[in-house]
Amino acid sequence: KSIGEVRGIGLFWAVEVVKNQKTKEPFNTYGDKVSGVPLLVDKVAAEMMKNGVFIQAWVSHFVVAPPLIITKEEINLGVKALDEALSIADEATK
């Protein structure tokens, strides 16, 4: 429910998270970042790190850029960790 857009090519992707899929309203803004407001993407990334998966969190999206030597099993692990951690964002859309 919280994914606004997924874009990328090869192994370089971005996953945008939003409050509302129709309006694309973000959870946070750059103003939140510079003023020190806790970002939702950071909460999701922290949950993924608990499962051993590291992801780059920006203000309103994640950058997914695994090494070129990644295995299918590692990709599956990362996708599963992201899917589970996105429940934090999904809950925040309510």
C-alpha positions as CSV (number, residue, x, y, z in Angstrom):
1,K,0.0,0.0,0.0
2,S,2.9,2.4,0.6
3,I,4.8,1.9,-2.6
4,G,4.5,5.0,-4.9
5,E,6.8,4.0,-7.7
6,V,9.5,1.5,-8.5
7,R,12.1,2.5,-11.1
8,G,15.5,1.3,-12.3
9,I,17.6,-0.7,-14.7
10,G,19.8,-3.7,-14.3
11,L,20.7,-3.9,-10.6
12,F,20.2,-0.2,-9.8
13,W,16.7,0.5,-8.5
14,A,14.7,3.0,-6.5
15,V,11.6,2.2,-4.4
16,E,9.5,5.2,-3.5
17,V,7.3,5.1,-0.4
18,V,4.2,7.4,-0.1
19,K,1.3,8.1,2.3
20,N,-1.1,7.9,-0.6
21,Q,-0.6,6.1,-3.9
22,K,-3.0,8.3,-5.8
23,T,-1.6,11.7,-4.7
24,K,2.0,10.4,-4.3
25,E,2.2,12.4,-1.0
26,P,5.5,11.5,0.7
27,F,5.8,10.6,4.3
28,N,8.7,13.0,4.8
29,T,10.3,16.0,3.0
30,Y,13.8,17.4,2.7
31,G,12.7,20.0,5.4
32,D,12.1,17.0,7.8
33,K,15.5,15.7,7.0
34,V,17.4,18.9,7.8
35,S,15.3,19.7,10.9
36,G,16.0,16.2,12.3
37,V,12.5,14.8,12.1
38,P,12.7,10.9,12.2
39,L,12.2,9.6,8.7
40,L,9.9,6.7,7.9
41,V,12.4,5.3,5.4
42,D,15.0,5.2,8.2
43,K,12.6,3.1,10.4
44,V,12.1,0.7,7.5
45,A,15.9,0.5,6.8
46,A,16.5,-0.2,10.5
47,E,14.1,-3.1,10.4
48,M,15.8,-4.5,7.4
49,M,19.2,-4.3,9.1
50,K,17.8,-6.4,11.9
51,N,17.4,-9.1,9.3
52,G,21.0,-8.6,8.0
53,V,20.0,-6.7,4.8
54,F,21.4,-3.2,4.3
55,I,19.6,-0.7,2.1
56,Q,20.3,3.0,1.3
57,A,17.4,5.1,2.6
58,W,16.9,8.6,1.3
59,V,14.1,11.1,2.2
60,S,11.3,9.4,0.4
61,H,12.8,6.3,-1.3
62,F,15.3,3.5,-1.1
63,V,18.2,2.9,-3.4
64,V,18.6,-0.8,-4.2
65,A,22.0,-1.4,-5.7
66,P,23.4,-4.8,-4.8
67,P,26.9,-5.9,-5.9
68,L,27.0,-7.5,-9.3
69,I,28.1,-10.8,-7.7
70,I,24.9,-11.2,-5.8
71,T,23.2,-14.6,-5.9
72,K,19.6,-15.4,-6.5
73,E,19.3,-16.6,-2.9
74,E,20.6,-13.3,-1.6
75,I,18.2,-11.4,-3.9
76,N,15.3,-13.4,-2.5
77,L,16.5,-12.7,1.0
78,G,16.7,-8.9,0.3
79,V,13.3,-8.8,-1.3
80,K,11.7,-10.7,1.5
81,A,13.3,-8.4,4.1
82,L,12.1,-5.3,2.2
83,D,8.6,-6.8,1.9
84,E,8.4,-7.5,5.6
85,A,9.9,-4.2,6.6
86,L,7.5,-2.2,4.4
87,S,4.7,-3.3,6.8
88,I,5.9,-0.3,8.9
89,A,5.1,2.1,6.0
90,D,1.9,0.3,5.2
91,E,0.7,0.8,8.7
92,A,1.5,4.5,8.6
93,T,-0.7,4.9,5.5
94,K,-3.8,4.3,7.7
